[in-house]
Amino acid sequence: MRDPAQAVYLTAADLRERYRCSRMWITRRIKQSNFPRPVKFGGRVGSRRRWKLADVEAWEAEQRRAS
């Protein structure tokens, strides 16, 4: 089990590579399913979106159970 203080975050580019998908695929999954929402780092201007790896892996496991 990972230490929560050492959480790993993925960028949108990381997700696109992981799933071989487009930005729109990620956006649709967030809107249409229970795909994890990104965490925003930074202020209002120039904020960065990142996805917690543990949340993404949990979503993947749920998808495997459902299929």
mmCIF file as Biopython writes it, N, C-alpha, C and O atoms, coordinates in Angstrom:
data_model
#
loop_
_atom_site.group_PDB
_atom_site.id
_atom_site.type_symbol
_atom_site.label_atom_id
_atom_site.label_alt_id
_atom_site.label_comp_id
_atom_site.label_asym_id
_atom_site.label_entity_id
_atom_site.label_seq_id
_atom_site.pdbx_PDB_ins_code
_atom_site.Cartn_x
_atom_site.Cartn_y
_atom_site.Cartn_z
_atom_site.occupancy
_atom_site.B_iso_or_equiv
_atom_site.auth_seq_id
_atom_site.auth_asym_id
_atom_site.pdbx_PDB_model_num
ATOM 1   N N  . MET A ? 1  ? 0.839   -1.187 0.000   1.0 0.0 1  A 1 
ATOM 2   C CA . MET A ? 1  ? 0.000   0.000  0.000   1.0 0.0 1  A 1 
ATOM 3   C C  . MET A ? 1  ? 0.880   1.244  0.000   1.0 0.0 1  A 1 
ATOM 4   O O  . MET A ? 1  ? 1.907   1.298  0.676   1.0 0.0 1  A 1 
ATOM 5   N N  . ARG A ? 2  ? 0.462   2.225  -0.760  1.0 0.0 2  A 1 
ATOM 6   C CA . ARG A ? 2  ? 1.248   3.457  -0.859  1.0 0.0 2  A 1 
ATOM 7   C C  . ARG A ? 2  ? 0.998   4.365  0.331   1.0 0.0 2  A 1 
ATOM 8   O O  . ARG A ? 2  ? -0.086  4.370  0.914   1.0 0.0 2  A 1 
ATOM 9   N N  . ASP A ? 3  ? 2.016   5.130  0.678   1.0 0.0 3  A 1 
ATOM 10  C CA . ASP A ? 3  ? 1.914   6.144  1.720   1.0 0.0 3  A 1 
ATOM 11  C C  . ASP A ? 3  ? 1.147   7.330  1.135   1.0 0.0 3  A 1 
ATOM 12  O O  . ASP A ? 3  ? 1.558   7.858  0.101   1.0 0.0 3  A 1 
ATOM 13  N N  . PRO A ? 4  ? 0.036   7.774  1.762   1.0 0.0 4  A 1 
ATOM 14  C CA . PRO A ? 4  ? -0.736  8.896  1.207   1.0 0.0 4  A 1 
ATOM 15  C C  . PRO A ? 4  ? 0.085   10.169 1.030   1.0 0.0 4  A 1 
ATOM 16  O O  . PRO A ? 4  ? -0.214  10.979 0.152   1.0 0.0 4  A 1 
ATOM 17  N N  . ALA A ? 5  ? 1.104   10.351 1.842   1.0 0.0 5  A 1 
ATOM 18  C CA . ALA A ? 5  ? 1.940   11.541 1.702   1.0 0.0 5  A 1 
ATOM 19  C C  . ALA A ? 5  ? 2.780   11.479 0.432   1.0 0.0 5  A 1 
ATOM 20  O O  . ALA A ? 5  ? 3.298   12.500 -0.021  1.0 0.0 5  A 1 
ATOM 21  N N  . GLN A ? 6  ? 2.916   10.300 -0.138  1.0 0.0 6  A 1 
ATOM 22  C CA . GLN A ? 6  ? 3.713   10.111 -1.346  1.0 0.0 6  A 1 
ATOM 23  C C  . GLN A ? 6  ? 2.818   9.814  -2.550  1.0 0.0 6  A 1 
ATOM 24  O O  . GLN A ? 6  ? 3.185   9.020  -3.416  1.0 0.0 6  A 1 
ATOM 25  N N  . ALA A ? 7  ? 1.658   10.443 -2.604  1.0 0.0 7  A 1 
ATOM 26  C CA . ALA A ? 7  ? 0.715   10.206 -3.695  1.0 0.0 7  A 1 
ATOM 27  C C  . ALA A ? 7  ? 1.357   10.541 -5.035  1.0 0.0 7  A 1 
ATOM 28  O O  . ALA A ? 7  ? 2.122   11.498 -5.160  1.0 0.0 7  A 1 
ATOM 29  N N  . VAL A ? 8  ? 1.028   9.733  -6.024  1.0 0.0 8  A 1 
ATOM 30  C CA . VAL A ? 8  ? 1.524   9.931  -7.385  1.0 0.0 8  A 1 
ATOM 31  C C  . VAL A ? 8  ? 0.375   10.497 -8.209  1.0 0.0 8  A 1 
ATOM 32  O O  . VAL A ? 8  ? -0.755  10.014 -8.130  1.0 0.0 8  A 1 
ATOM 33  N N  . TYR A ? 9  ? 0.672   11.519 -8.994  1.0 0.0 9  A 1 
ATOM 34  C CA . TYR A ? 9  ? -0.333  12.159 -9.822  1.0 0.0 9  A 1 
ATOM 35  C C  . TYR A ? 9  ? 0.043   12.036 -11.286 1.0 0.0 9  A 1 
ATOM 36  O O  . TYR A ? 9  ? 1.219   12.059 -11.648 1.0 0.0 9  A 1 
ATOM 37  N N  . LEU A ? 10 ? -0.986  11.904 -12.128 1.0 0.0 10 A 1 
ATOM 38  C CA . LEU A ? 10 ? -0.800  11.791 -13.572 1.0 0.0 10 A 1 
ATOM 39  C C  . LEU A ? 10 ? -1.309  13.049 -14.263 1.0 0.0 10 A 1 
ATOM 40  O O  . LEU A ? 10 ? -2.291  13.653 -13.830 1.0 0.0 10 A 1 
ATOM 41  N N  . THR A ? 11 ? -0.644  13.432 -15.324 1.0 0.0 11 A 1 
ATOM 42  C CA . THR A ? 11 ? -1.097  14.549 -16.143 1.0 0.0 11 A 1 
ATOM 43  C C  . THR A ? 11 ? -2.072  14.023 -17.200 1.0 0.0 11 A 1 
ATOM 44  O O  . THR A ? 11 ? -2.226  12.814 -17.367 1.0 0.0 11 A 1 
ATOM 45  N N  . ALA A ? 12 ? -2.719  14.937 -17.900 1.0 0.0 12 A 1 
ATOM 46  C CA . ALA A ? 12 ? -3.595  14.534 -19.003 1.0 0.0 12 A 1 
ATOM 47  C C  . ALA A ? 12 ? -2.788  13.789 -20.067 1.0 0.0 12 A 1 
ATOM 48  O O  . ALA A ? 12 ? -3.278  12.829 -20.663 1.0 0.0 12 A 1 
ATOM 49  N N  . ALA A ? 13 ? -1.566  14.225 -20.300 1.0 0.0 13 A 1 
ATOM 50  C CA . ALA A ? 13 ? -0.706  13.540 -21.269 1.0 0.0 13 A 1 
ATOM 51  C C  . ALA A ? 13 ? -0.410  12.115 -20.812 1.0 0.0 13 A 1 
ATOM 52  O O  . ALA A ? 13 ? -0.368  11.199 -21.633 1.0 0.0 13 A 1 
ATOM 53  N N  . ASP A ? 14 ? -0.208  11.923 -19.527 1.0 0.0 14 A 1 
ATOM 54  C CA . ASP A ? 14 ? 0.021   10.575 -18.987 1.0 0.0 14 A 1 
ATOM 55  C C  . ASP A ? 14 ? -1.202  9.693  -19.238 1.0 0.0 14 A 1 
ATOM 56  O O  . ASP A ? 14 ? -1.070  8.534  -19.631 1.0 0.0 14 A 1 
ATOM 57  N N  . LEU A ? 15 ? -2.399  10.257 -19.005 1.0 0.0 15 A 1 
ATOM 58  C CA . LEU A ? 15 ? -3.627  9.489  -19.227 1.0 0.0 15 A 1 
ATOM 59  C C  . LEU A ? 15 ? -3.814  9.165  -20.700 1.0 0.0 15 A 1 
ATOM 60  O O  . LEU A ? 15 ? -4.210  8.052  -21.046 1.0 0.0 15 A 1 
ATOM 61  N N  . ARG A ? 16 ? -3.533  10.129 -21.568 1.0 0.0 16 A 1 
ATOM 62  C CA . ARG A ? 16 ? -3.671  9.878  -23.009 1.0 0.0 16 A 1 
ATOM 63  C C  . ARG A ? 16 ? -2.734  8.763  -23.453 1.0 0.0 16 A 1 
ATOM 64  O O  . ARG A ? 16 ? -3.102  7.945  -24.296 1.0 0.0 16 A 1 
ATOM 65  N N  . GLU A ? 17 ? -1.541  8.724  -22.902 1.0 0.0 17 A 1 
ATOM 66  C CA . GLU A ? 17 ? -0.601  7.658  -23.241 1.0 0.0 17 A 1 
ATOM 67  C C  . GLU A ? 17 ? -1.051  6.324  -22.651 1.0 0.0 17 A 1 
ATOM 68  O O  . GLU A ? 17 ? -0.974  5.288  -23.311 1.0 0.0 17 A 1 
ATOM 69  N N  . ARG A ? 18 ? -1.516  6.355  -21.415 1.0 0.0 18 A 1 
ATOM 70  C CA . ARG A ? 18 ? -1.941  5.135  -20.719 1.0 0.0 18 A 1 
ATOM 71  C C  . ARG A ? 18 ? -3.094  4.447  -21.453 1.0 0.0 18 A 1 
ATOM 72  O O  . ARG A ? 18 ? -3.108  3.224  -21.587 1.0 0.0 18 A 1 
ATOM 73  N N  . TYR A ? 19 ? -4.063  5.241  -21.929 1.0 0.0 19 A 1 
ATOM 74  C CA . TYR A ? 19 ? -5.255  4.687  -22.566 1.0 0.0 19 A 1 
ATOM 75  C C  . TYR A ? 19 ? -5.252  4.821  -24.087 1.0 0.0 19 A 1 
ATOM 76  O O  . TYR A ? 19 ? -6.186  4.372  -24.752 1.0 0.0 19 A 1 
ATOM 77  N N  . ARG A ? 20 ? -4.214  5.434  -24.636 1.0 0.0 20 A 1 
ATOM 78  C CA . ARG A ? 20 ? -4.141  5.665  -26.091 1.0 0.0 20 A 1 
ATOM 79  C C  . ARG A ? 20 ? -5.430  6.345  -26.552 1.0 0.0 20 A 1 
ATOM 80  O O  . ARG A ? 20 ? -6.145  5.839  -27.418 1.0 0.0 20 A 1 
ATOM 81  N N  . CYS A ? 21 ? -5.704  7.492  -25.958 1.0 0.0 21 A 1 
ATOM 82  C CA . CYS A ? 21 ? -6.959  8.186  -26.209 1.0 0.0 21 A 1 
ATOM 83  C C  . CYS A ? 21 ? -6.717  9.674  -26.419 1.0 0.0 21 A 1 
ATOM 84  O O  . CYS A ? 21 ? -5.588  10.158 -26.344 1.0 0.0 21 A 1 
ATOM 85  N N  . SER A ? 22 ? -7.801  10.379 -26.684 1.0 0.0 22 A 1 
ATOM 86  C CA . SER A ? 22 ? -7.741  11.826 -26.894 1.0 0.0 22 A 1 
ATOM 87  C C  . SER A ? 22 ? -8.163  12.558 -25.615 1.0 0.0 22 A 1 
ATOM 88  O O  . SER A ? 22 ? -8.630  11.955 -24.649 1.0 0.0 22 A 1 
ATOM 89  N N  . ARG A ? 23 ? -7.982  13.865 -25.650 1.0 0.0 23 A 1 
ATOM 90  C CA . ARG A ? 23 ? -8.461  14.699 -24.532 1.0 0.0 23 A 1 
ATOM 91  C C  . ARG A ? 23 ? -9.967  14.575 -24.399 1.0 0.0 23 A 1 
ATOM 92  O O  . ARG A ? 23 ? -10.500 14.540 -23.289 1.0 0.0 23 A 1 
ATOM 93  N N  . MET A ? 24 ? -10.647 14.509 -25.522 1.0 0.0 24 A 1 
ATOM 94  C CA . MET A ? 24 ? -12.103 14.415 -25.498 1.0 0.0 24 A 1 
ATOM 95  C C  . MET A ? 24 ? -12.560 13.125 -24.830 1.0 0.0 24 A 1 
ATOM 96  O O  . MET A ? 24 ? -13.572 13.128 -24.130 1.0 0.0 24 A 1 
ATOM 97  N N  . TRP A ? 25 ? -11.840 12.022 -25.028 1.0 0.0 25 A 1 
ATOM 98  C CA . TRP A ? 25 ? -12.186 10.751 -24.387 1.0 0.0 25 A 1 
ATOM 99  C C  . TRP A ? 25 ? -12.180 10.925 -22.870 1.0 0.0 25 A 1 
ATOM 100 O O  . TRP A ? 25 ? -13.088 10.463 -22.179 1.0 0.0 25 A 1 
ATOM 101 N N  . ILE A ? 26 ? -11.156 11.591 -22.364 1.0 0.0 26 A 1 
ATOM 102 C CA . ILE A ? 26 ? -11.052 11.820 -20.918 1.0 0.0 26 A 1 
ATOM 103 C C  . ILE A ? 26 ? -12.231 12.667 -20.447 1.0 0.0 26 A 1 
ATOM 104 O O  . ILE A ? 26 ? -12.865 12.351 -19.440 1.0 0.0 26 A 1 
ATOM 105 N N  . THR A ? 27 ? -12.521 13.734 -21.170 1.0 0.0 27 A 1 
ATOM 106 C CA . THR A ? 27 ? -13.629 14.617 -20.803 1.0 0.0 27 A 1 
ATOM 107 C C  . THR A ? 27 ? -14.952 13.865 -20.806 1.0 0.0 27 A 1 
ATOM 108 O O  . THR A ? 27 ? -15.765 14.037 -19.898 1.0 0.0 27 A 1 
ATOM 109 N N  . ARG A ? 28 ? -15.171 13.041 -21.808 1.0 0.0 28 A 1 
ATOM 110 C CA . ARG A ? 28 ? -16.421 12.266 -21.890 1.0 0.0 28 A 1 
ATOM 111 C C  . ARG A ? 28 ? -16.528 11.268 -20.737 1.0 0.0 28 A 1 
ATOM 112 O O  . ARG A ? 28 ? -17.600 11.104 -20.155 1.0 0.0 28 A 1 
ATOM 113 N N  . ARG A ? 29 ? -15.429 10.608 -20.411 1.0 0.0 29 A 1 
ATOM 114 C CA . ARG A ? 29 ? -15.471 9.632  -19.308 1.0 0.0 29 A 1 
ATOM 115 C C  . ARG A ? 29 ? -15.811 10.313 -17.979 1.0 0.0 29 A 1 
ATOM 116 O O  . ARG A ? 29 ? -16.532 9.754  -17.153 1.0 0.0 29 A 1 
ATOM 117 N N  . ILE A ? 30 ? -15.294 11.506 -17.787 1.0 0.0 30 A 1 
ATOM 118 C CA . ILE A ? 30 ? -15.594 12.234 -16.560 1.0 0.0 30 A 1 
ATOM 119 C C  . ILE A ? 30 ? -17.081 12.580 -16.512 1.0 0.0 30 A 1 
ATOM 120 O O  . ILE A ? 30 ? -17.715 12.455 -15.464 1.0 0.0 30 A 1 
ATOM 121 N N  . LYS A ? 31 ? -17.640 13.016 -17.645 1.0 0.0 31 A 1 
ATOM 122 C CA . LYS A ? 31 ? -19.042 13.418 -17.682 1.0 0.0 31 A 1 
ATOM 123 C C  . LYS A ? 31 ? -20.003 12.238 -17.685 1.0 0.0 31 A 1 
ATOM 124 O O  . LYS A ? 31 ? -21.067 12.314 -17.071 1.0 0.0 31 A 1 
ATOM 125 N N  . GLN A ? 32 ? -19.650 11.144 -18.367 1.0 0.0 32 A 1 
ATOM 126 C CA . GLN A ? 32 ? -20.576 10.040 -18.581 1.0 0.0 32 A 1 
ATOM 127 C C  . GLN A ? 32 ? -20.428 8.889  -17.589 1.0 0.0 32 A 1 
ATOM 128 O O  . GLN A ? 32 ? -21.359 8.102  -17.416 1.0 0.0 32 A 1 
ATOM 129 N N  . SER A ? 33 ? -19.300 8.784  -16.952 1.0 0.0 33 A 1 
ATOM 130 C CA . SER A ? 33 ? -19.101 7.644  -16.056 1.0 0.0 33 A 1 
ATOM 131 C C  . SER A ? 33 ? -18.489 8.122  -14.755 1.0 0.0 33 A 1 
ATOM 132 O O  . SER A ? 33 ? -18.480 9.316  -14.454 1.0 0.0 33 A 1 
ATOM 133 N N  . ASN A ? 34 ? -17.991 7.193  -14.009 1.0 0.0 34 A 1 
ATOM 134 C CA . ASN A ? 34 ? -17.409 7.533  -12.711 1.0 0.0 34 A 1 
ATOM 135 C C  . ASN A ? 34 ? -15.893 7.695  -12.792 1.0 0.0 34 A 1 
ATOM 136 O O  . ASN A ? 34 ? -15.190 7.459  -11.810 1.0 0.0 34 A 1 
ATOM 137 N N  . PHE A ? 35 ? -15.392 8.094  -13.949 1.0 0.0 35 A 1 
ATOM 138 C CA . PHE A ? 35 ? -13.954 8.323  -14.097 1.0 0.0 35 A 1 
ATOM 139 C C  . PHE A ? 35 ? -13.535 9.402  -13.105 1.0 0.0 35 A 1 
ATOM 140 O O  . PHE A ? 35 ? -14.251 10.388 -12.930 1.0 0.0 35 A 1 
ATOM 141 N N  . PRO A ? 36 ? -12.391 9.231  -12.458 1.0 0.0 36 A 1 
ATOM 142 C CA . PRO A ? 36 ? -11.971 10.204 -11.439 1.0 0.0 36 A 1 
ATOM 143 C C  . PRO A ? 36 ? -11.853 11.618 -11.995 1.0 0.0 36 A 1 
ATOM 144 O O  . PRO A ? 36 ? -11.396 11.829 -13.119 1.0 0.0 36 A 1 
ATOM 145 N N  . ARG A ? 37 ? -12.266 12.553 -11.202 1.0 0.0 37 A 1 
ATOM 146 C CA . ARG A ? 37 ? -12.106 13.967 -11.554 1.0 0.0 37 A 1 
ATOM 147 C C  . ARG A ? 37 ? -10.696 14.397 -11.179 1.0 0.0 37 A 1 
ATOM 148 O O  . ARG A ? 37 ? -10.120 13.885 -10.219 1.0 0.0 37 A 1 
ATOM 149 N N  . PRO A ? 38 ? -10.147 15.327 -11.927 1.0 0.0 38 A 1 
ATOM 150 C CA . PRO A ? 38 ? -8.792  15.779 -11.619 1.0 0.0 38 A 1 
ATOM 151 C C  . PRO A ? 38 ? -8.761  16.659 -10.375 1.0 0.0 38 A 1 
ATOM 152 O O  . PRO A ? 38 ? -9.760  17.263 -9.985  1.0 0.0 38 A 1 
ATOM 153 N N  . VAL A ? 39 ? -7.599  16.707 -9.777  1.0 0.0 39 A 1 
ATOM 154 C CA . VAL A ? 39 ? -7.320  17.603 -8.666  1.0 0.0 39 A 1 
ATOM 155 C C  . VAL A ? 39 ? -6.639  18.815 -9.270  1.0 0.0 39 A 1 
ATOM 156 O O  . VAL A ? 39 ? -5.772  18.673 -10.132 1.0 0.0 39 A 1 
ATOM 157 N N  . LYS A ? 40 ? -7.019  20.002 -8.831  1.0 0.0 40 A 1 
ATOM 158 C CA . LYS A ? 40 ? -6.406  21.215 -9.365  1.0 0.0 40 A 1 
ATOM 159 C C  . LYS A ? 40 ? -5.335  21.715 -8.409  1.0 0.0 40 A 1 
ATOM 160 O O  . LYS A ? 40 ? -5.573  21.878 -7.213  1.0 0.0 40 A 1 
ATOM 161 N N  . PHE A ? 41 ? -4.164  21.952 -8.953  1.0 0.0 41 A 1 
ATOM 162 C CA . PHE A ? 41 ? -3.051  22.512 -8.195  1.0 0.0 41 A 1 
ATOM 163 C C  . PHE A ? 41 ? -2.818  23.927 -8.676  1.0 0.0 41 A 1 
ATOM 164 O O  . PHE A ? 41 ? -2.909  24.196 -9.874  1.0 0.0 41 A 1 
ATOM 165 N N  . GLY A ? 42 ? -2.528  24.811 -7.787  1.0 0.0 42 A 1 
ATOM 166 C CA . GLY A ? 42 ? -2.253  26.192 -8.160  1.0 0.0 42 A 1 
ATOM 167 C C  . GLY A ? 42 ? -3.471  27.072 -7.968  1.0 0.0 42 A 1 
ATOM 168 O O  . GLY A ? 42 ? -4.518  26.621 -7.501  1.0 0.0 42 A 1 
ATOM 169 N N  . GLY A ? 43 ? -3.322  28.310 -8.328  1.0 0.0 43 A 1 
ATOM 170 C CA . GLY A ? 43 ? -4.400  29.278 -8.172  1.0 0.0 43 A 1 
ATOM 171 C C  . GLY A ? 43 ? -5.385  29.221 -9.309  1.0 0.0 43 A 1 
ATOM 172 O O  . GLY A ? 43 ? -5.392  28.289 -10.113 1.0 0.0 43 A 1 
ATOM 173 N N  . ARG A ? 44 ? -6.211  30.232 -9.360  1.0 0.0 44 A 1 
ATOM 174 C CA . ARG A ? 44 ? -7.227  30.292 -10.410 1.0 0.0 44 A 1 
ATOM 175 C C  . ARG A ? 44 ? -6.583  30.398 -11.787 1.0 0.0 44 A 1 
ATOM 176 O O  . ARG A ? 44 ? -7.008  29.740 -12.737 1.0 0.0 44 A 1 
ATOM 177 N N  . VAL A ? 45 ? -5.573  31.218 -11.879 1.0 0.0 45 A 1 
ATOM 178 C CA . VAL A ? 45 ? -4.884  31.401 -13.153 1.0 0.0 45 A 1 
ATOM 179 C C  . VAL A ? 45 ? -3.702  30.434 -13.193 1.0 0.0 45 A 1 
ATOM 180 O O  . VAL A ? 45 ? -2.880  30.401 -12.278 1.0 0.0 45 A 1 
ATOM 181 N N  . GLY A ? 46 ? -3.635  29.670 -14.237 1.0 0.0 46 A 1 
ATOM 182 C CA . GLY A ? 46 ? -2.506  28.753 -14.385 1.0 0.0 46 A 1 
ATOM 183 C C  . GLY A ? 46 ? -2.601  27.500 -13.538 1.0 0.0 46 A 1 
ATOM 184 O O  . GLY A ? 46 ? -1.586  26.871 -13.239 1.0 0.0 46 A 1 
ATOM 185 N N  . SER A ? 47 ? -3.822  27.130 -13.147 1.0 0.0 47 A 1 
ATOM 186 C CA . SER A ? 47 ? -3.944  25.918 -12.342 1.0 0.0 47 A 1 
ATOM 187 C C  . SER A ? 47 ? -3.630  24.698 -13.202 1.0 0.0 47 A 1 
ATOM 188 O O  . SER A ? 47 ? -3.850  24.705 -14.414 1.0 0.0 47 A 1 
ATOM 189 N N  . ARG A ? 48 ? -3.129  23.683 -12.578 1.0 0.0 48 A 1 
ATOM 190 C CA . ARG A ? 48 ? -2.761  22.440 -13.257 1.0 0.0 48 A 1 
ATOM 191 C C  . ARG A ? 48 ? -3.681  21.331 -12.786 1.0 0.0 48 A 1 
ATOM 192 O O  . ARG A ? 48 ? -3.936  21.183 -11.591 1.0 0.0 48 A 1 
ATOM 193 N N  . ARG A ? 49 ? -4.178  20.553 -13.739 1.0 0.0 49 A 1 
ATOM 194 C CA . ARG A ? 49 ? -5.037  19.418 -13.395 1.0 0.0 49 A 1 
ATOM 195 C C  . ARG A ? 49 ? -4.197  18.147 -13.365 1.0 0.0 49 A 1 
ATOM 196 O O  . ARG A ? 49 ? -3.402  17.884 -14.267 1.0 0.0 49 A 1 
ATOM 197 N N  . ARG A ? 50 ? -4.391  17.370 -12.313 1.0 0.0 50 A 1 
ATOM 198 C CA . ARG A ? 50 ? -3.691  16.093 -12.176 1.0 0.0 50 A 1 
ATOM 199 C C  . ARG A ? 50 ? -4.678  15.064 -11.635 1.0 0.0 50 A 1 
ATOM 200 O O  . ARG A ? 50 ? -5.597  15.390 -10.883 1.0 0.0 50 A 1 
ATOM 201 N N  . TRP A ? 51 ? -4.463  13.823 -12.035 1.0 0.0 51 A 1 
ATOM 202 C CA . TRP A ? 51 ? -5.284  12.724 -11.559 1.0 0.0 51 A 1 
ATOM 203 C C  . TRP A ? 51 ? -4.464  11.871 -10.604 1.0 0.0 51 A 1 
ATOM 204 O O  . TRP A ? 51 ? -3.318  11.524 -10.892 1.0 0.0 51 A 1 
ATOM 205 N N  . LYS A ? 52 ? -5.051  11.542 -9.484  1.0 0.0 52 A 1 
ATOM 206 C CA . LYS A ? 52 ? -4.368  10.701 -8.504  1.0 0.0 52 A 1 
ATOM 207 C C  . LYS A ? 52 ? -4.296  9.283  -9.061  1.0 0.0 52 A 1 
ATOM 208 O O  . LYS A ? 52 ? -5.318  8.701  -9.426  1.0 0.0 52 A 1 
ATOM 209 N N  . LEU A ? 53 ? -3.093  8.734  -9.123  1.0 0.0 53 A 1 
ATOM 210 C CA . LEU A ? 53 ? -2.883  7.397  -9.686  1.0 0.0 53 A 1 
ATOM 211 C C  . LEU A ? 53 ? -3.743  6.365  -8.967  1.0 0.0 53 A 1 
ATOM 212 O O  . LEU A ? 53 ? -4.309  5.485  -9.617  1.0 0.0 53 A 1 
ATOM 213 N N  . ALA A ? 54 ? -3.854  6.447  -7.665  1.0 0.0 54 A 1 
ATOM 214 C CA . ALA A ? 54 ? -4.653  5.480  -6.905  1.0 0.0 54 A 1 
ATOM 215 C C  . ALA A ? 54 ? -6.117  5.523  -7.340  1.0 0.0 54 A 1 
ATOM 216 O O  . ALA A ? 54 ? -6.764  4.478  -7.412  1.0 0.0 54 A 1 
ATOM 217 N N  . ASP A ? 55 ? -6.650  6.710  -7.632  1.0 0.0 55 A 1 
ATOM 218 C CA . ASP A ? 55 ? -8.033  6.834  -8.096  1.0 0.0 55 A 1 
ATOM 219 C C  . ASP A ? 55 ? -8.199  6.222  -9.481  1.0 0.0 55 A 1 
ATOM 220 O O  . ASP A ? 55 ? -9.196  5.552  -9.753  1.0 0.0 55 A 1 
ATOM 221 N N  . VAL A ? 56 ? -7.232  6.449  -10.347 1.0 0.0 56 A 1 
ATOM 222 C CA . VAL A ? 56 ? -7.280  5.895  -11.704 1.0 0.0 56 A 1 
ATOM 223 C C  . VAL A ? 56 ? -7.206  4.365  -11.639 1.0 0.0 56 A 1 
ATOM 224 O O  . VAL A ? 56 ? -7.948  3.681  -12.345 1.0 0.0 56 A 1 
ATOM 225 N N  . GLU A ? 57 ? -6.333  3.835  -10.812 1.0 0.0 57 A 1 
ATOM 226 C CA . GLU A ? 57 ? -6.213  2.380  -10.681 1.0 0.0 57 A 1 
ATOM 227 C C  . GLU A ? 57 ? -7.489  1.772  -10.098 1.0 0.0 57 A 1 
ATOM 228 O O  . GLU A ? 57 ? -7.886  0.678  -10.498 1.0 0.0 57 A 1 
ATOM 229 N N  . ALA A ? 58 ? -8.129  2.459  -9.169  1.0 0.0 58 A 1 
ATOM 230 C CA . ALA A ? 58 ? -9.394  1.978  -8.599  1.0 0.0 58 A 1 
ATOM 231 C C  . ALA A ? 58 ? -10.480 1.957  -9.679  1.0 0.0 58 A 1 
ATOM 232 O O  . ALA A ? 58 ? -11.279 1.022  -9.735  1.0 0.0 58 A 1 
ATOM 233 N N  . TRP A ? 59 ? -10.510 2.982  -10.536 1.0 0.0 59 A 1 
ATOM 234 C CA . TRP A ? 59 ? -11.472 3.029  -11.633 1.0 0.0 59 A 1 
ATOM 235 C C  . TRP A ? 59 ? -11.224 1.874  -12.592 1.0 0.0 59 A 1 
ATOM 236 O O  . TRP A ? 59 ? -12.170 1.231  -13.046 1.0 0.0 59 A 1 
ATOM 237 N N  . GLU A ? 60 ? -9.958  1.605  -12.904 1.0 0.0 60 A 1 
ATOM 238 C CA . GLU A ? 60 ? -9.620  0.495  -13.802 1.0 0.0 60 A 1 
ATOM 239 C C  . GLU A ? 60 ? -10.098 -0.833 -13.217 1.0 0.0 60 A 1 
ATOM 240 O O  . GLU A ? 60 ? -10.658 -1.662 -13.935 1.0 0.0 60 A 1 
ATOM 241 N N  . ALA A ? 61 ? -9.881  -1.038 -11.922 1.0 0.0 61 A 1 
ATOM 242 C CA . ALA A ? 61 ? -10.314 -2.277 -11.273 1.0 0.0 61 A 1 
ATOM 243 C C  . ALA A ? 61 ? -11.831 -2.411 -11.328 1.0 0.0 61 A 1 
ATOM 244 O O  . ALA A ? 61 ? -12.351 -3.505 -11.549 1.0 0.0 61 A 1 
ATOM 245 N N  . GLU A ? 62 ? -12.532 -1.321 -11.132 1.0 0.0 62 A 1 
ATOM 246 C CA . GLU A ? 62 ? -13.999 -1.335 -11.216 1.0 0.0 62 A 1 
ATOM 247 C C  . GLU A ? 62 ? -14.457 -1.688 -12.622 1.0 0.0 62 A 1 
ATOM 248 O O  . GLU A ? 62 ? -15.430 -2.423 -12.790 1.0 0.0 62 A 1 
ATOM 249 N N  . GLN A ? 63 ? -13.769 -1.174 -13.631 1.0 0.0 63 A 1 
ATOM 250 C CA . GLN A ? 63 ? -14.116 -1.481 -15.014 1.0 0.0 63 A 1 
ATOM 251 C C  . GLN A ? 63 ? -13.899 -2.971 -15.302 1.0 0.0 63 A 1 
ATOM 252 O O  . GLN A ? 63 ? -14.702 -3.585 -16.004 1.0 0.0 63 A 1 
ATOM 253 N N  . ARG A ? 64 ? -12.839 -3.547 -14.773 1.0 0.0 64 A 1 
ATOM 254 C CA . ARG A ? 64 ? -12.580 -4.990 -14.975 1.0 0.0 64 A 1 
ATOM 255 C C  . ARG A ? 64 ? -13.662 -5.821 -14.310 1.0 0.0 64 A 1 
ATOM 256 O O  . ARG A ? 64 ? -14.108 -6.818 -14.877 1.0 0.0 64 A 1 
ATOM 257 N N  . ARG A ? 65 ? -14.097 -5.426 -13.109 1.0 0.0 65 A 1 
ATOM 258 C CA . ARG A ? 65 ? -15.161 -6.168 -12.407 1.0 0.0 65 A 1 
ATOM 259 C C  . ARG A ? 65 ? -16.472 -6.075 -13.167 1.0 0.0 65 A 1 
ATOM 260 O O  . ARG A ? 65 ? -17.241 -7.036 -13.202 1.0 0.0 65 A 1 
ATOM 261 N N  . ALA A ? 66 ? -16.732 -4.934 -13.769 1.0 0.0 66 A 1 
ATOM 262 C CA . ALA A ? 66 ? -18.009 -4.716 -14.477 1.0 0.0 66 A 1 
ATOM 263 C C  . ALA A ? 66 ? -18.071 -5.467 -15.810 1.0 0.0 66 A 1 
ATOM 264 O O  . ALA A ? 66 ? -19.160 -5.749 -16.311 1.0 0.0 66 A 1 
ATOM 265 N N  . SER A ? 67 ? -16.926 -5.788 -16.377 1.0 0.0 67 A 1 
ATOM 266 C CA . SER A ? 67 ? -16.950 -6.437 -17.697 1.0 0.0 67 A 1 
ATOM 267 C C  . SER A ? 67 ? -16.901 -7.935 -17.624 1.0 0.0 67 A 1 
ATOM 268 O O  . SER A ? 67 ? -16.914 -8.605 -18.656 1.0 0.0 67 A 1 
#
